[in-house]
């Protein structure tokens, strides 16, 4: 299966969250200048949860709500 990257970013604030995905699964994630999301990213990666990419990229959707 092809792996791809996806991001949620705020160019004006010079911050972003990036994810590495395979299918609908999140393989890895990182944040730059976005505080207090490391635990949420870790939980999302370790959960193996299928994630809707549009919701993952939407800064209005808290990462915690994507983990089931």
PEHU-V969354 format. One record per helix or strand of 2 or more residues. SS is the DSSP state (helix for helix, strand for strand). FROM is the first residue (numbers start at 0). LEN is the number of residues. If there is no record, write none. Layout:
# PEHU-V969354
ss = [SS:SS]
from = [FROM:FROM]
len = [LEN:LEN]
This chain:
# PEHU-V969354
ss = [strand:strand:strand:helix:helix:helix]
from = [2:14:24:37:52:62]
len = [8:8:8:10:5:4]
